[in-house]
Amino acid sequence: MNLLEALFLGVLQGLTEFLPISSSAHLRIAGALLPSGEDPGAAFTAITQIGTEAAVVVFFWRDIVRIIGQWFRSLSGKVPRSDPDARMGWLIILGSIPIVVLGLLFQDDIETVLRSLWVVAIMLIVFGVLLGIADYVGAKKRRLNDLTYPHGVAYGFAQALALVPGVSRSGGTITMGLFLGYERAAAARYAFLLAIPAVFGSGFYQLFKHGGDAQQYFTLGETFAATGIAFVVALGVIAFFMNWISRRSFLPFVIYRVLLGVVIIVLLTTGVIPAL
């Protein structure tokens, strides 16, 4: 039963990681509704995200290789630091600092009190509304080449908010990008690239920290199985999402987030599921 639950959660992780609906919230909610009723835990979530982030590496492989190559060449002076790909390398490094610092400072809260389903429900609604407002008022004129260092830091703080389940890593960073006037596709692309260091860092840190078990409930083998299936599912989701936002708004995701948050509040209020 544990393996089946882990595989189900892996599929759910792959489906929700890159959509602006919060994968950590969905894993937290699903854990409460599965037969075991167990919270899969922050560690399980972080490790399975390695699989979904590996899908980002595969999907954006050419971009990543080009960015890394130009960044290293800029260090030796072979290309100017103003080169767009070299700048992107610096922007990703700069934007990754907030989530590393805040993740270490508030690690205990992230793994305990912030996993309350009350927090999850409220964050789903609040940040769903913010995404809708940003999508409506954003100018959507700026492209990735227009990205500045202050904007990179702002993206970084938005990504750090995703340490709270319900915010959504992609949703938070895309919302910030839209408020700053970036095109939907540009905001999403930078959000995906920015997540690579943070997700791999968090996932491997949790893997090292917990040794044989990702969390007391799931074994390392079950977690690896979930991570593998999350990778496969995520590849298809990235392709779908990048195609979607090039032609459509985020309104369906906004509506879904708000409705899901309301449903969770009703379930909590009626005592169907516990908050922790």
C-alpha positions in Angstrom: 0.0 0.0 0.0 2.9 2.4 0.8 4.4 1.9 -2.7 1.0 2.5 -4.4 0.5 5.7 -2.4 4.1 6.8 -3.2 3.6 6.2 -6.9 0.3 8.1 -6.8 1.9 11.0 -5.1 4.7 10.9 -7.7 2.2 11.2 -10.5 0.6 14.1 -8.6 3.9 15.8 -8.1 4.7 15.6 -11.8 1.2 16.9 -12.8 1.3 19.9 -10.4 4.9 21.1 -10.0 5.0 23.4 -13.0 1.4 24.5 -13.1 0.8 27.5 -10.8 -1.3 25.5 -8.4 1.3 24.3 -5.8 2.6 20.8 -5.9 3.5 20.8 -2.2 -0.1 21.8 -1.4 -1.5 18.9 -3.5 0.9 16.4 -1.9 -0.1 17.7 1.5 -3.8 17.5 0.8 -3.6 14.1 -0.9 -1.7 12.7 2.1 -4.6 13.6 4.3 -7.1 12.0 2.0 -5.3 8.7 1.2 -6.1 5.6 3.1 -3.1 6.0 5.4 -4.0 9.6 6.2 -0.3 10.4 6.5 1.4 13.7 5.5 4.1 12.6 3.1 6.3 15.3 4.7 8.5 18.1 3.4 11.4 15.8 2.8 9.4 13.4 0.5 8.2 16.5 -1.4 11.7 18.0 -1.8 13.2 14.7 -3.0 10.4 13.9 -5.5 10.9 17.4 -6.9 14.4 16.3 -8.0 12.5 14.2 -10.6 10.4 17.1 -11.8 13.4 19.4 -12.0 15.3 16.8 -14.0 12.5 17.2 -16.5 13.3 20.9 -16.7 16.9 20.1 -17.4 15.9 17.8 -20.2 13.3 20.2 -21.7 15.6 23.3 -21.5 18.8 21.4 -22.1 20.1 23.6 -24.9 19.3 26.8 -23.0 21.1 25.5 -19.9 24.2 24.4 -21.7 24.4 27.7 -23.5 23.9 29.7 -20.3 26.5 27.7 -18.3 29.0 27.9 -21.2 28.7 31.7 -21.6 28.7 32.3 -17.9 32.1 30.5 -17.5 33.4 32.3 -20.6 32.4 35.6 -19.0 34.6 34.7 -15.9 37.7 34.5 -18.1 36.8 37.6 -20.2 36.2 35.6 -23.4 32.7 37.1 -23.6 31.4 40.3 -22.0 29.4 40.0 -18.8 26.7 41.9 -20.6 26.2 38.9 -22.9 22.5 37.8 -22.5 23.3 34.2 -21.6 26.1 35.2 -19.2 23.8 37.7 -17.5 21.2 35.0 -17.2 23.7 32.8 -15.3 24.4 35.6 -12.9 20.6 36.3 -12.5 19.9 32.7 -11.7 22.6 32.7 -9.0 21.4 36.0 -7.6 17.8 35.0 -7.6 18.6 31.7 -5.8 20.0 33.4 -2.7 16.7 34.4 -1.0 15.3 30.8 -1.0 18.5 29.4 0.3 18.8 31.9 3.2 15.1 31.8 4.2 14.9 28.0 3.7 17.7 27.5 6.2 16.4 30.1 8.7 12.9 28.8 8.8 13.5 25.1 8.1 11.8 23.9 11.3 8.6 25.9 10.7 8.5 24.9 7.0 8.6 21.2 8.0 6.0 21.6 10.8 3.5 24.5 11.5 3.5 25.8 7.9 2.2 22.4 6.7 -1.1 23.1 8.4 -3.9 22.6 6.0 -5.3 26.0 7.2 -2.2 27.6 5.9 -2.3 25.6 2.7 -6.0 26.6 2.0 -5.4 30.3 2.7 -2.3 30.5 0.5 -4.1 28.7 -2.3 -6.8 31.4 -2.3 -4.6 34.5 -1.6 -2.0 33.7 -4.2 -4.5 32.5 -6.7 -6.2 35.9 -6.5 -2.8 37.6 -6.8 -2.0 35.6 -9.9 -5.3 36.6 -11.5 -4.7 40.3 -10.7 -1.1 40.1 -12.1 -2.3 38.4 -15.2 -5.0 41.1 -15.7 -3.0 44.2 -15.0 0.5 43.1 -16.2 1.8 44.9 -19.3 3.3 41.7 -20.7 5.8 43.6 -22.9 9.1 42.7 -21.4 11.2 39.7 -22.6 13.9 37.7 -20.9 16.6 40.0 -22.4 15.0 42.9 -20.5 15.5 41.1 -17.1 17.5 43.4 -14.7 19.3 42.4 -11.5 16.8 44.1 -9.2 14.0 42.2 -11.0 16.0 39.0 -10.6 16.2 39.5 -6.9 12.4 40.2 -6.8 11.8 36.9 -8.6 14.1 35.3 -6.0 12.0 36.5 -3.1 8.8 35.4 -4.9 10.3 32.0 -5.3 11.2 31.9 -1.6 7.5 32.3 -0.7 7.0 28.8 -2.2 8.6 27.4 0.9 5.1 27.8 2.3 2.8 25.0 0.8 0.0 26.5 -1.2 2.0 29.4 -2.7 3.4 27.5 -5.6 7.0 28.0 -6.8 6.0 28.6 -10.4 2.9 30.5 -9.4 4.7 32.9 -7.1 7.5 33.6 -9.5 5.2 33.9 -12.5 3.0 36.3 -10.6 6.0 38.5 -9.8 7.1 38.4 -13.4 3.6 39.5 -14.6 3.5 42.4 -12.0 6.9 43.5 -13.4 5.5 43.6 -16.9 7.0 40.4 -18.4 5.4 38.3 -21.1 3.7 35.1 -19.8 6.2 32.8 -21.6 9.2 34.9 -20.4 8.0 34.9 -16.8 7.5 31.1 -16.9 10.8 30.4 -18.6 12.8 32.3 -16.0 10.8 30.8 -13.2 11.6 27.3 -14.4 15.3 28.1 -14.9 15.5 29.8 -11.5 14.1 26.8 -9.7 16.9 24.5 -10.9 19.5 25.3 -8.2 17.0 25.6 -5.4 15.1 22.4 -6.1 18.2 20.3 -6.7 19.9 21.8 -3.6 16.8 21.2 -1.4 16.2 17.7 -2.7 19.8 16.5 -2.3 20.1 18.2 1.1 17.0 16.3 2.3 18.3 13.1 0.8 21.6 13.5 2.7 19.9 14.6 5.9 17.5 11.7 6.1 19.8 8.9 4.9 17.9 5.7 4.5 14.4 7.2 4.7 13.0 10.3 3.0 10.5 10.5 5.9 9.4 8.0 8.4 6.4 6.9 6.4 8.0 6.3 3.0 11.2 4.3 2.5 14.0 5.6 0.2 13.0 3.0 -2.4 9.4 4.1 -2.5 10.5 7.8 -2.7 12.8 7.0 -5.6 10.0 5.2 -7.4 7.8 8.3 -6.9 10.7 10.6 -8.1 11.1 8.5 -11.3 7.4 8.6 -12.2 7.3 12.4 -11.4 10.1 12.9 -14.0 8.1 11.2 -16.8 4.9 13.0 -16.1 6.5 16.4 -15.7 8.1 16.3 -19.1 4.6 16.2 -20.7 3.3 18.9 -18.4 6.1 21.3 -19.2 5.4 21.0 -22.9 1.7 21.5 -22.3 2.1 24.5 -20.0 4.5 26.4 -22.2 2.2 25.9 -25.2 -0.9 27.0 -23.1 0.5 30.2 -21.7 1.7 31.4 -25.2 -2.0 31.6 -26.2 -4.2 31.6 -23.1 -4.6 33.4 -19.7 -4.1 31.9 -16.2 -7.7 32.3 -15.3 -8.5 28.5 -15.2 -5.7 28.0 -12.7 -6.9 31.0 -10.6 -10.4 29.6 -10.4 -9.1 26.1 -9.6 -6.9 27.4 -6.8 -9.7 29.4 -5.2 -12.2 26.5 -5.4 -9.7 24.0 -4.0 -8.9 26.4 -1.1 -12.6 26.8 -0.3 -13.1 23.0 -0.4 -10.2 22.4 2.0 -11.6 25.0 4.4 -15.0 23.3 4.3 -13.4 19.9 5.0 -11.4 21.4 7.9 -14.4 23.2 9.4 -16.5 20.0 9.3 -13.8 17.9 10.8 -13.4 15.6 7.8 -9.7 16.1 7.7 -7.3 17.3 10.4 -5.2 20.5 10.0 -2.0 18.7 11.0 
